[in-house]
Amino acid sequence: MIKGKEKIIKEINKYGANKKPFFFMLDFEANNAIVMQTDDCAAEGIFYEVKGKRNFEPKKIKAKPFEFSTAPMSFKKYKKGFDVVQNEINAGNTYLLNLTYPTKINCDLNLEEIFHRSKAKFKLLFKDQFVVFSPETFVKIVNRKIYSFPMKGTINASVKNAYKKLKTSTKEIAEHHTIVDLIRNDLNRVSKKVKLEKFRFIEKIKTHDTTLLQVSSKISGTLPADFKNNLGNVLMEMLPAGSVTGAPKKKTIEIIKEAEGYNRGFYTGVFGIFDGKNLYSSVMIRFIEKENKQYYFKSGGGITTFSDAKQEHQELIDKIYVPITGNIKNKKRKSAKSS
């Protein structure tokens, strides 16, 4: 484990300058990182799939029915954190904050089985500690072009007129505008000719029991010719990821710590690979962590002045899923308690 931003930057810059393929993973606050040659990952119990690039042979795991149930936090408990955020918004200290919490889940699949059976753009199995199946790109760098795809806005596709509601919601539009502006500012610090290429496109995410609609945008910029020598600096300037933090970043992170009351660790951090020429990375959302044999699913959503506490609480619950198709032994989620 590499500790400290300066050391992390130096290590990533070294790999980039030498054009050596490497894997990287940074925690939410970018204070702790794993950086190593991609060829060494498997021996350390680190397995990844990054948009089709992987360091493992897919295992044929029988698609047996599996147990998946959740015990969401009570609305009353969620409301306490939500109110902290709203008070800070009203005071002008933040205008968008991504509020998250861990949820106890029961699943009779182990982390390796979840990893191999899940279908996602980005997957990561870190030893026997956590598994990630993320739909969100952090940054992609191809031929000096840097791209970011901020994801903000989620709704259960089963909701009546879900597509229209997602596209026309005042809250969702404001939230997405804020994140796009934030990411454009981040990209302007590391690149030139920054432009919004595609605004608010919707993708479908299939889960074990439903389908979610999620909104993203595509933003690009052009990096300096020597960007490989400064890959660590580029990444650190973009961290933490705006979509899982909020704006303004520095103050919002302080508020997140107060409102959430737990250490996110590697949840909402980033991971990715550099193949010697190009870089591909993901935000570590859709995250199951194992603590003392108990599984926790960490999830949340963006809070703005337009947010409704009950709707945000429900979004946190809707995002608790595994992207595995097949029969479920127990399709019912435990309902959140009202007290």
HUZI-V454578 format. One record per pair of residues at least 12 apart in sequence whose ideal C-beta (glycine too) atoms are under 10 Angstrom apart, sorted by the first residue. I is the first residue (numbers start at 0). GAP is how many residues later the second one is. Records with the same first field share a line. If there is no record, write none. Layout:
I->GAP / GAP
This chain:
0->24 / 26 / 31 / 32 / 33 / 34
1->22 / 24 / 29 / 30 / 31 / 32 / 33 / 34
2->28 / 29 / 30
3->26 / 27 / 28 / 29
4->21 / 24 / 25 / 26 / 27 / 28 / 227 / 231 / 234
5->226 / 230
6->26 / 28 / 225
7->16 / 18 / 22 / 23 / 24 / 25 / 26 / 27 / 224 / 227 / 228 / 231
8->21 / 24 / 221 / 222 / 223 / 224 / 225 / 226 / 227 / 228
9->25 / 222 / 223
10->13 / 22 / 24 / 25 / 221
11->12 / 14 / 21 / 23 / 218 / 219 / 220 / 221 / 222 / 223 / 224 / 262 / 267
12->215 / 216 / 217 / 218 / 219 / 220 / 221 / 222
13->21 / 215 / 217 / 218
14->20 / 21 / 22 / 213 / 216 / 217 / 259 / 261
15->125 / 210 / 211 / 212 / 213 / 214 / 215 / 216 / 217 / 218 / 219 / 258 / 260 / 263
16->209 / 211 / 212 / 213 / 214 / 215
17->210 / 211 / 258
18->209 / 255 / 256 / 257 / 258
19->17 / 18 / 19 / 254 / 255 / 256
20->16 / 17 / 18 / 252 / 253 / 254 / 255 / 256
21->13 / 14 / 15 / 16 / 17 / 18 / 19 / 209 / 250 / 251 / 252 / 253 / 254 / 257
22->12 / 13 / 14 / 15 / 16 / 17 / 18 / 21 / 23 / 25 / 27 / 32 / 101 / 248 / 249 / 250 / 251
23->12 / 14 / 207 / 208 / 211 / 246 / 247 / 248 / 249 / 250 / 255 / 257
24->16 / 21 / 23 / 99 / 101 / 107 / 241 / 244 / 245 / 246 / 247 / 256 / 259
25->112 / 209 / 210 / 213 / 214 / 215 / 240 / 243 / 244 / 245 / 246 / 255 / 258
26->212 / 213 / 236 / 237 / 238 / 239 / 240 / 241 / 242 / 243 / 257
27->72 / 211 / 212 / 213 / 216 / 217 / 225 / 228 / 235 / 236 / 237 / 238 / 239 / 240 / 241 / 242 / 256
28->210 / 211 / 216 / 224 / 227 / 228 / 234 / 235 / 236 / 239 / 240
29->205 / 206 / 208 / 209 / 210 / 211 / 239 / 240
30->238
31->233 / 234 / 237
32->199 / 202 / 233 / 236 / 237 / 238
33->12 / 92 / 232 / 237
34->197 / 239
37->15 / 17 / 235 / 236 / 237 / 238
38->16
39->15
40->14 / 15 / 83 / 85 / 232
41->13 / 14
43->82 / 83
44->67 / 80 / 81 / 82 / 83 / 84
45->78 / 79 / 80 / 81 / 225
46->65 / 68 / 69 / 76 / 77 / 78 / 79 / 80 / 84
47->67 / 74 / 75 / 76 / 77 / 78 / 84 / 223 / 224 / 225 / 234
48->66 / 67 / 69 / 70 / 71 / 72 / 73 / 74 / 75 / 76 / 84
49->71 / 72 / 73 / 74 / 84 / 87 / 90 / 221 / 222 / 223 / 225 / 229 / 230 / 231 / 232
50->69 / 70 / 71 / 86 / 89 / 221 / 222 / 229 / 231
51->69 / 228
52->220 / 222 / 227
53->69 / 219
54->218
55->59 / 60 / 67 / 69
57->58
58->53 / 54 / 56 / 57 / 58
59->56
60->48 / 51 / 52 / 53 / 54 / 55 / 56
61->51 / 55 / 264
62->54 / 261 / 262 / 263 / 264
63->44 / 45 / 49 / 53 / 262 / 263 / 265
64->43 / 261 / 262 / 263 / 264 / 265
65->41 / 42 / 43 / 47 / 48 / 51 / 142 / 256 / 258 / 260 / 261 / 262 / 263 / 264
66->38 / 39 / 40 / 41 / 42 / 261 / 262 / 263
67->37 / 38 / 39 / 40 / 41 / 46 / 139 / 140 / 141 / 227 / 229 / 252 / 253 / 254 / 256 / 260 / 261 / 262 / 263 / 265
68->35 / 36 / 37 / 38 / 39 / 251 / 259 / 260 / 261 / 262 / 263 / 264 / 265
69->33 / 34 / 35 / 36 / 37 / 225 / 227 / 229 / 247 / 250 / 251 / 262 / 263 / 264 / 265 / 266
70->32 / 33 / 34 / 35 / 249 / 262 / 263 / 264 / 265 / 266
71->29 / 31 / 32 / 33 / 225 / 227 / 241 / 242 / 244 / 245 / 248 / 261 / 262 / 263 / 264 / 265
72->28 / 29 / 30 / 31 / 240 / 243 / 244 / 263 / 264
73->239 / 262 / 263 / 264 / 265
74->234 / 235 / 238 / 239 / 261 / 262 / 263 / 264
75->237 / 260 / 261 / 262 / 263
76->24 / 236 / 259 / 260 / 262
77->21 / 23 / 222 / 231 / 232 / 234 / 235 / 236 / 238 / 239 / 258
78->230 / 231 / 233 / 234
79->179 / 181
80->16 / 18 / 19 / 20 / 175 / 177 / 178 / 179 / 180 / 219 / 222 / 228 / 231
81->15 / 17 / 177 / 221 / 225 / 226 / 227 / 228 / 230 / 231
82->176 / 226
83->13 / 15 / 171 / 172 / 174 / 175 / 176 / 177 / 219
84->12 / 13 / 14 / 161 / 167 / 170 / 171 / 173 / 174 / 175 / 217 / 218 / 219 / 220 / 222 / 224 / 227
85->173 / 217 / 218 / 219 / 221 / 223
86->168 / 172
87->163 / 164 / 166 / 167 / 168 / 170 / 171 / 215
88->157 / 166 / 214 / 215 / 216 / 217 / 218
89->215
90->164
91->159
92->155 / 158 / 159 / 161 / 162
93->151 / 152 / 153 / 154 / 155 / 157 / 158 / 159 / 160 / 161 / 162 / 165 / 209 / 210
94->79 / 80 / 83 / 151 / 152 / 153 / 157 / 208 / 209 / 210
95->56 / 78 / 79 / 80 / 81 / 82 / 83 / 85 / 86 / 146 / 147 / 149 / 150 / 151 / 152 / 156 / 206 / 207 / 208 / 209 / 211
96->148 / 149 / 150 / 154 / 155 / 156 / 158 / 159 / 162 / 163 / 203 / 204 / 205 / 206 / 207 / 210
97->54 / 77 / 81 / 142 / 143 / 144 / 145 / 146 / 147 / 148 / 154 / 158 / 162 / 170 / 187 / 202 / 203 / 204 / 205
98->147 / 156 / 157 / 160 / 161 / 201 / 202 / 203 / 204 / 208 / 213 / 214 / 216 / 217
99->144 / 156 / 159 / 160 / 162 / 164 / 167 / 168 / 185 / 187 / 198 / 199 / 200 / 201 / 216 / 219
100->158 / 159 / 160 / 161 / 195 / 196 / 197 / 198 / 199 / 212 / 215
101->158 / 160 / 162 / 165 / 185 / 186 / 187 / 189 / 193 / 194 / 195 / 196 / 197 / 198
102->185 / 192 / 193 / 194 / 195 / 196 / 213 / 214 / 216 / 217 / 230 / 231 / 233
103->187 / 190 / 191 / 192 / 193 / 230
104->183 / 189 / 190 / 191 / 192 / 215 / 216 / 217 / 228 / 229
105->188 / 189 / 224 / 228
106->101 / 181 / 188 / 190 / 215 / 217
107->221 / 222
108->22 / 179 / 186 / 213 / 215
109->18 / 21 / 180 / 185
110->14 / 15 / 16 / 17 / 18 / 19 / 20 / 177 / 178 / 179 / 184
111->13 / 16 / 19
112->18 / 211
113->17 / 19 / 174 / 181 / 208 / 209 / 210
114->15 / 16 / 17 / 18 / 173
115->15 / 208
116->16 / 91 / 205 / 206 / 207 / 208 / 209
117->13 / 14 / 15 / 90 / 168 / 170 / 203 / 204 / 205 / 206 / 207
118->14 / 86 / 87 / 203 / 204 / 205 / 206
119->12 / 13 / 14 / 15 / 16 / 85 / 86 / 162 / 166 / 202 / 203
120->12 / 13 / 14 / 15 / 16 / 28 / 82 / 84 / 159 / 161 / 202
121->12 / 13 / 14 / 15 / 16 / 148 / 149 / 150 / 158 / 159 / 160 / 161 / 162 / 163 / 164
122->148 / 159 / 163 / 200
123->142 / 147 / 148 / 158 / 160 / 163
125->140 / 145 / 158 / 163
126->163
127->162
128->136 / 137 / 160 / 161 / 162
129->135 / 136 / 137 / 154 / 157 / 158 / 159 / 160 / 161 / 165 / 166 / 168
130->155 / 156 / 157 / 158 / 159 / 164 / 191
131->134 / 135 / 137 / 139 / 150 / 151 / 152 / 153 / 154 / 155 / 156 / 157
132->72 / 149 / 151 / 152 / 153 / 154 / 155 / 188 / 189 / 190 / 191
133->17 / 136 / 137 / 148 / 149 / 150 / 151 / 152 / 153 / 189
134->14 / 16 / 68 / 69 / 70 / 77 / 79 / 81 / 147 / 148 / 150 / 151 / 188
135->12 / 13 / 14 / 15 / 16 / 78 / 80 / 105 / 107 / 108 / 134 / 145 / 146 / 147 / 148 / 149 / 150
136->12 / 13 / 14 / 79 / 81 / 104 / 133 / 135 / 143 / 144 / 145 / 146
137->12 / 97 / 100 / 101 / 102 / 103 / 104 / 105 / 106 / 131 / 132 / 133 / 134 / 141 / 142 / 143 / 144 / 145 / 146
138->44 / 47 / 48 / 51 / 80 / 82 / 95 / 96 / 99 / 100 / 102 / 131 / 133 / 140 / 141 / 142 / 143 / 144
139->78 / 80 / 132 / 138 / 139 / 140 / 141 / 142
140->50 / 80 / 82 / 86 / 87 / 90 / 93 / 94 / 131 / 133 / 136 / 137 / 138 / 139 / 140
141->78 / 135 / 136 / 137 / 138
142->79 / 80 / 134 / 135
143->47 / 77 / 78 / 79 / 80 / 81 / 82 / 83 / 84 / 134
144->46 / 48 / 75 / 76 / 77 / 78 / 133
145->41 / 44 / 45 / 48 / 73 / 74 / 75 / 76 / 77 / 81 / 88 / 92 / 133
146->40 / 50 / 71 / 72 / 73 / 74 / 133
147->31 / 32 / 35 / 36 / 38 / 39 / 46 / 68 / 69 / 70 / 71 / 72 / 73 / 90 / 93 / 94 / 95 / 133
148->34 / 48 / 49 / 52 / 54 / 67 / 68 / 69 / 70 / 71 / 94 / 133 / 134
149->26 / 28 / 29 / 30 / 31 / 32 / 33 / 34 / 36 / 65 / 66 / 67 / 68 / 69 / 91 / 92 / 93 / 94 / 133
150->25 / 28 / 52 / 63 / 64 / 65 / 66 / 90 / 92 / 93 / 132 / 134
151->20 / 21 / 22 / 23 / 24 / 25 / 26 / 27 / 28 / 30 / 31 / 48 / 62 / 63 / 64 / 65 / 90 / 91 / 92 / 149 / 150
152->13 / 14 / 16 / 18 / 19 / 20 / 22 / 23 / 26 / 47 / 49 / 60 / 61 / 62 / 63 / 64 / 148 / 149 / 162
153->12 / 18 / 51 / 58 / 59 / 60 / 61 / 145 / 147 / 148 / 161 / 162 / 164 / 165
154->12 / 14 / 17 / 47 / 57 / 58 / 59 / 60 / 156 / 159 / 160 / 163
155->51 / 54 / 55 / 56 / 57 / 158 / 159 / 161 / 162 / 163
156->45 / 47 / 48 / 49 / 50 / 53 / 54 / 55 / 56
157->51 / 52 / 53 / 54 / 160
158->54 / 155 / 159
161->40 / 49 / 50 / 51
162->39 / 50
164->48
165->34 / 36 / 47 / 48 / 49
166->33 / 35 / 46 / 48
168->46 / 137 / 142
169->134 / 136
170->131 / 132 / 133 / 134 / 135 / 136 / 137 / 140 / 141
171->28 / 43 / 130 / 132 / 134
172->27 / 42 / 133
173->128 / 130 / 131 / 132 / 133
174->40 / 68 / 71 / 126 / 127 / 128 / 129 / 131 / 132
175->23 / 24 / 39 / 40 / 41 / 67 / 126
176->22 / 23 / 40
177->64 / 68 / 69 / 124 / 126
178->36 / 37 / 38 / 40 / 62 / 63 / 64 / 65 / 66 / 67 / 68 / 123
179->16 / 19 / 20 / 36 / 37 / 38 / 39 / 62 / 63
180->15 / 61 / 66
181->59 / 60 / 61 / 63 / 64 / 65 / 66 / 67 / 70
182->13 / 34 / 36 / 55 / 58 / 59 / 60 / 64
183->12 / 33 / 35 / 37 / 58
184->57 / 62 / 63 / 64
185->33 / 35 / 51 / 52 / 53 / 55 / 56 / 63
186->32 / 33 / 34 / 35 / 36 / 47 / 50 / 51
187->33 / 49
188->32 / 44 / 45 / 48 / 49
189->31 / 33 / 34 / 37 / 40 / 43 / 44 / 45 / 46 / 47 / 48
190->29 / 30 / 31 / 32 / 33 / 36 / 43 / 46
191->29 / 30 / 31 / 32
192->27 / 28 / 29
193->25 / 26 / 27 / 28
194->23 / 24 / 25 / 26 / 27
195->21 / 22 / 23 / 24
196->20 / 21 / 22 / 23
197->18 / 19 / 20 / 21 / 22
198->16 / 17 / 18 / 19 / 20
199->15 / 16 / 17
200->13 / 14 / 15 / 16 / 17
201->12 / 13 / 14
202->12 / 13
204->81 / 114 / 116 / 118
205->115 / 117 / 118 / 119
206->79 / 111 / 112 / 113 / 114 / 115 / 116 / 117 / 118
207->113 / 114 / 115 / 116 / 117 / 118 / 119 / 120 / 123
208->112 / 113 / 115 / 116 / 119 / 121 / 122 / 123 / 124
209->108 / 111 / 121
210->110
211->103 / 106 / 107 / 109 / 111
213->105
215->27
226->52
227->46 / 48 / 49 / 51
230->43 / 48
233->45
234->35 / 37 / 39 / 44 / 46
237->32 / 43
238->30 / 31
239->12 / 13 / 16 / 24 / 28 / 29 / 30 / 43
240->27 / 28 / 29 / 40 / 41 / 42 / 43 / 44
241->41
242->25 / 40 / 42 / 59
243->12 / 20 / 23 / 24 / 25 / 26 / 39 / 40 / 41 / 56 / 57 / 58
244->23 / 57
245->56 / 57 / 58
246->55
255->12 / 44
258->44
259->38 / 40
261->34 / 36
263->20 / 23 / 34 / 36
264->19 / 22 / 24 / 33
265->18 / 21 / 23 / 32
266->17 / 18 / 19 / 20 / 21 / 22 / 29 / 30 / 31 / 32 / 33
267->15 / 16 / 17 / 19 / 30 / 32
268->13 / 14 / 15 / 16 / 18
269->12 / 13 / 14
270->12 / 13
283->14
284->13 / 14 / 15 / 34
285->12 / 13 / 33 / 34 / 35 / 36 / 37
286->12
287->32 / 34
296->19 / 20 / 22 / 23 / 24 / 25
297->18 / 21 / 22
298->16 / 17 / 18 / 19 / 20 / 21 / 22
299->12 / 15 / 16 / 19
300->12 / 13 / 14 / 15 / 17 / 18
301->13
309->26
312->23
313->22
315->20
316->16 / 17 / 18 / 19
317->15
319->13
320->12
